[in-house]
């Protein structure tokens, strides 16, 4: 299970085996160990609650997901769940394999639905399609080798 923070949001990304453990046991827990015996534990659990919630206590982050919602998410193609827990934005997602590079981390990830599809944007074939707005203009702040 991957843990990510950004601004006031917390994201958990679960691999296929993490989701299987959540379905089977009702929880998944991991820890990050720091030098000097420091440890940050984080977990997700399916609980008899009405809404997604997250709390931090005694060096542990605990995310609780309503049982019915957890079951529907686990058994469906739904990618993620996003909800506020107080002021904290909580995201719980299925972890997809990276399409830009291969990684050992991706071995247990879900197959990426975008794999093999052309990404939007420019390709080498598009290079001549659009005029360069700087073509023929001398850029200020730069000296060319000819001027030296």
Residue frames as qw, qx, qy, qz and C-alpha x, y, z in Angstrom:
[[0.000, 0.892, 0.451, 0.000, 0.00, 0.00, 0.00],
 [0.429, 0.278, 0.005, 0.860, 1.38, 3.37, -1.01],
 [0.228, -0.798, -0.422, 0.364, 0.90, 6.48, 1.11],
 [0.375, 0.337, 0.177, 0.845, 1.09, 10.01, -0.28],
 [0.133, -0.746, -0.406, 0.511, 0.51, 13.43, 1.22],
 [0.289, 0.313, 0.288, 0.858, -0.05, 16.67, -0.67],
 [0.235, -0.426, 0.002, -0.874, -1.28, 19.90, 0.91],
 [0.470, -0.165, 0.586, -0.640, -4.20, 18.81, 3.06],
 [0.876, 0.156, -0.189, -0.415, -4.86, 15.50, 1.33],
 [0.442, -0.377, 0.813, -0.043, -3.96, 11.91, 2.08],
 [0.756, 0.351, -0.347, -0.429, -3.89, 9.26, -0.64],
 [0.591, -0.268, 0.760, -0.034, -3.69, 5.50, -0.21],
 [0.630, 0.423, -0.480, -0.440, -3.05, 3.38, -3.29],
 [0.731, -0.225, 0.610, -0.204, -3.75, -0.31, -2.88],
 [0.162, 0.351, -0.837, -0.387, -2.25, -3.09, -5.01],
 [0.708, -0.073, -0.546, -0.442, -4.15, -6.22, -5.99],
 [0.570, -0.111, -0.756, 0.303, -2.87, -8.14, -2.96],
 [0.023, -0.010, 0.438, -0.898, -3.70, -5.21, -0.64],
 [0.572, -0.054, -0.139, -0.806, -7.28, -5.24, -1.92],
 [0.712, -0.076, -0.685, -0.133, -7.45, -9.02, -1.52],
 [0.354, -0.064, -0.699, 0.618, -6.29, -8.62, 2.13],
 [0.263, -0.027, 0.209, -0.942, -8.84, -5.85, 2.71],
 [0.692, -0.072, -0.401, -0.596, -11.59, -8.11, 1.34],
 [0.709, -0.057, -0.698, 0.088, -10.41, -11.13, 3.35],
 [0.471, -0.186, -0.594, 0.625, -9.36, -9.58, 6.70],
 [0.140, -0.890, -0.431, -0.041, -11.13, -6.23, 6.67],
 [0.206, -0.945, 0.155, 0.199, -7.90, -4.23, 7.07],
 [0.785, 0.382, -0.106, 0.475, -4.44, -3.59, 5.65],
 [0.388, -0.909, 0.093, 0.121, -1.64, -2.10, 7.75],
 [0.761, 0.385, -0.137, 0.503, 1.90, -1.06, 6.90],
 [0.468, -0.827, -0.014, 0.311, 4.71, 0.91, 8.54],
 [0.514, 0.729, -0.213, 0.398, 7.56, 3.18, 7.58],
 [0.767, -0.521, -0.125, 0.353, 10.58, 2.78, 9.84],
 [0.209, 0.917, -0.191, 0.281, 12.94, 5.67, 10.47],
 [0.552, 0.275, -0.561, 0.551, 16.42, 5.74, 11.97],
 [0.061, -0.256, 0.526, -0.809, 16.38, 5.93, 15.76],
 [0.022, 0.268, 0.934, -0.234, 13.41, 3.58, 16.23],
 [0.366, 0.318, 0.129, -0.865, 10.88, 6.02, 14.77],
 [0.153, 0.222, 0.923, 0.273, 7.89, 4.49, 13.03],
 [0.443, 0.197, 0.011, -0.875, 4.84, 5.75, 11.18],
 [0.257, 0.208, 0.943, 0.030, 2.08, 3.17, 10.88],
 [0.425, 0.216, -0.132, -0.869, -0.79, 3.54, 8.45],
 [0.214, 0.171, 0.961, -0.014, -3.83, 1.41, 7.83],
 [0.482, -0.026, -0.289, -0.827, -7.14, 1.17, 6.03],
 [0.113, 0.106, 0.959, -0.238, -10.02, -0.83, 7.37],
 [0.377, -0.369, -0.600, -0.601, -13.55, -1.70, 6.46],
 [0.063, -0.085, -0.697, 0.710, -15.66, -0.59, 9.43],
 [0.060, -0.660, -0.746, -0.064, -19.28, -0.25, 10.54],
 [0.125, -0.480, -0.127, 0.859, -19.33, 3.48, 9.88],
 [0.450, 0.749, 0.453, -0.179, -21.37, 5.80, 7.64],
 [0.390, 0.914, -0.114, -0.004, -18.56, 7.76, 6.04],
 [0.763, 0.305, -0.261, 0.506, -14.89, 7.67, 5.15],
 [0.374, -0.919, 0.091, -0.084, -12.81, 8.95, 8.04],
 [0.714, 0.338, -0.368, 0.490, -9.15, 9.38, 8.86],
 [0.487, -0.865, 0.065, -0.106, -7.43, 10.02, 12.14],
 [0.556, 0.484, -0.511, 0.443, -3.87, 10.31, 13.43],
 [0.646, -0.683, 0.160, -0.301, -3.08, 9.08, 16.93],
 [0.728, -0.505, 0.453, 0.098, 0.08, 7.72, 18.62],
 [0.130, -0.526, 0.690, 0.480, 2.11, 7.78, 15.40],
 [0.310, 0.194, 0.908, 0.205, -0.53, 5.93, 13.41],
 [0.376, 0.189, -0.231, -0.877, -2.77, 7.01, 10.53],
 [0.290, 0.233, 0.920, -0.121, -6.03, 5.10, 10.42],
 [0.364, 0.111, -0.350, -0.856, -8.44, 5.36, 7.48],
 [0.368, 0.220, 0.855, -0.291, -11.87, 3.81, 7.91],
 [0.284, 0.063, -0.579, -0.762, -14.12, 2.96, 5.00],
 [0.705, 0.003, 0.310, -0.637, -17.82, 2.02, 5.40],
 [0.525, -0.104, 0.843, 0.048, -18.22, -1.76, 4.96],
 [0.636, 0.579, 0.500, -0.098, -20.79, -1.62, 2.14],
 [0.327, 0.906, -0.186, -0.193, -18.83, 1.01, 0.23],
 [0.251, -0.590, 0.748, 0.168, -15.61, -0.97, 0.67],
 [0.619, 0.125, 0.775, 0.023, -17.26, -4.14, -0.66],
 [0.573, 0.763, 0.273, -0.122, -18.70, -2.33, -3.72],
 [0.130, 0.883, -0.409, -0.188, -15.33, -0.71, -4.46],
 [0.413, -0.407, 0.806, 0.117, -13.40, -3.97, -4.07],
 [0.584, 0.252, 0.771, 0.034, -15.79, -5.91, -6.33],
 [0.483, 0.821, 0.277, -0.127, -16.13, -3.28, -9.06],
 [0.653, 0.384, 0.142, 0.637, -14.07, -1.47, -11.69],
 [0.158, -0.975, -0.087, -0.130, -14.41, 1.73, -9.66],
 [0.602, 0.469, -0.344, 0.547, -10.91, 3.23, -9.44],
 [0.308, 0.099, -0.518, 0.792, -11.17, 5.28, -6.30],
 [0.330, -0.780, -0.532, 0.006, -13.07, 6.89, -3.48],
 [0.283, 0.267, -0.179, 0.904, -12.62, 10.52, -2.49],
 [0.404, -0.764, -0.470, -0.180, -14.21, 12.12, 0.54],
 [0.012, 0.660, -0.348, 0.666, -13.55, 14.78, 3.14],
 [0.672, -0.418, -0.554, 0.257, -12.79, 13.73, 6.70],
 [0.309, -0.760, -0.164, 0.548, -13.12, 17.02, 8.52],
 [0.207, 0.878, -0.201, -0.382, -10.78, 19.30, 6.55],
 [0.314, -0.415, 0.787, 0.330, -8.64, 16.44, 5.23],
 [0.733, 0.409, -0.254, -0.481, -9.28, 15.23, 1.68],
 [0.573, -0.270, 0.773, -0.008, -8.99, 11.41, 1.71],
 [0.669, 0.459, -0.395, -0.431, -8.40, 9.49, -1.53],
 [0.648, -0.206, 0.732, -0.027, -8.36, 5.69, -1.70],
 [0.589, 0.592, -0.323, -0.446, -7.35, 4.28, -5.08],
 [0.956, 0.073, 0.249, 0.135, -6.51, 1.07, -6.87],
 [0.261, -0.709, 0.461, 0.466, -2.83, 1.25, -7.82],
 [0.816, 0.568, 0.095, -0.055, -2.27, 1.00, -11.58],
 [0.773, -0.085, 0.255, 0.575, 1.01, 0.08, -13.23],
 [0.040, -0.735, 0.176, 0.653, 3.02, 3.03, -14.51],
 [0.768, 0.563, 0.301, 0.057, 2.82, 3.39, -18.30],
 [0.245, 0.932, -0.265, 0.010, 5.96, 5.54, -18.64],
 [0.178, 0.583, -0.775, 0.166, 8.49, 3.12, -17.18],
 [0.823, -0.180, -0.533, -0.074, 8.72, -0.40, -15.85],
 [0.165, -0.590, 0.548, -0.570, 9.20, -0.79, -12.13],
 [0.325, -0.032, -0.924, 0.198, 9.40, -3.67, -9.68],
 [0.221, 0.134, 0.512, -0.819, 6.84, -1.72, -7.62],
 [0.576, 0.203, -0.185, -0.770, 4.30, -2.34, -10.38],
 [0.188, 0.122, -0.967, -0.124, 4.48, -6.13, -10.23],
 [0.024, -0.383, -0.881, 0.279, 1.35, -6.31, -8.05],
 [0.214, 0.322, 0.076, -0.919, -0.40, -3.26, -9.51],
 [0.620, 0.526, 0.527, -0.249, -3.59, -3.38, -11.51],
 [0.509, 0.248, 0.511, 0.647, -3.10, -3.37, -15.30],
 [0.026, 0.455, 0.055, -0.888, -3.23, 0.22, -16.49],
 [0.543, 0.607, 0.569, -0.113, -6.25, 0.77, -18.77],
 [0.285, 0.903, -0.130, -0.293, -4.23, 3.36, -20.73],
 [0.481, -0.421, 0.677, 0.364, -1.36, 0.98, -21.52],
 [0.454, 0.174, 0.748, 0.452, -0.84, 0.72, -25.26],
 [0.244, 0.856, 0.453, 0.050, -3.01, 3.73, -26.06],
 [0.425, 0.423, 0.039, 0.800, -1.57, 6.83, -27.66],
 [0.278, -0.575, -0.432, 0.636, -1.29, 9.60, -25.11],
 [0.236, 0.924, 0.284, 0.104, -2.70, 13.00, -25.96],
 [0.361, -0.761, 0.227, 0.490, -0.14, 15.64, -26.81],
 [0.433, 0.784, -0.343, -0.283, 2.42, 16.22, -29.50],
 [0.908, -0.053, 0.336, 0.243, 4.43, 13.64, -31.34],
 [0.393, -0.358, 0.459, 0.712, 7.44, 14.00, -33.63],
 [0.289, 0.441, 0.702, 0.478, 4.99, 13.90, -36.56],
 [0.041, -0.903, -0.424, 0.051, 3.33, 17.06, -35.21],
 [0.498, -0.457, 0.048, 0.735, 6.60, 19.04, -35.17],
 [0.193, 0.038, 0.434, 0.879, 6.03, 20.65, -38.59],
 [0.046, -0.642, -0.733, -0.221, 2.30, 21.21, -38.09],
 [0.230, -0.921, -0.284, 0.138, 2.57, 24.32, -35.96],
 [0.437, 0.714, -0.160, 0.523, 4.73, 27.35, -36.70],
 [0.615, -0.313, -0.376, 0.619, 7.35, 28.23, -34.11],
 [0.035, -0.968, -0.246, -0.045, 6.50, 31.72, -32.82],
 [0.430, -0.777, 0.264, 0.377, 10.22, 32.35, -32.13],
 [0.754, 0.231, 0.414, 0.455, 11.42, 31.31, -35.59],
 [0.431, 0.615, 0.192, 0.631, 13.54, 34.04, -37.14],
 [0.267, -0.914, 0.000, -0.304, 13.57, 36.20, -34.00],
 [0.441, 0.383, -0.589, 0.558, 16.67, 36.93, -32.00],
 [0.638, -0.614, -0.464, 0.027, 16.09, 35.96, -28.36],
 [0.059, -0.829, 0.286, -0.477, 17.08, 38.61, -25.82],
 [0.655, -0.607, 0.400, -0.207, 19.45, 37.56, -23.09],
 [0.893, -0.037, 0.397, 0.207, 21.15, 34.93, -25.22],
 [0.116, 0.754, -0.468, -0.445, 24.19, 35.41, -27.40],
 [0.943, 0.323, 0.047, -0.058, 24.68, 33.24, -30.42],
 [0.774, -0.260, 0.303, 0.492, 28.03, 31.76, -31.28],
 [0.521, 0.595, 0.290, 0.539, 28.09, 33.91, -34.42],
 [0.086, -0.954, -0.045, -0.285, 28.12, 37.10, -32.33],
 [0.694, -0.656, 0.192, 0.224, 31.20, 36.02, -30.38]]
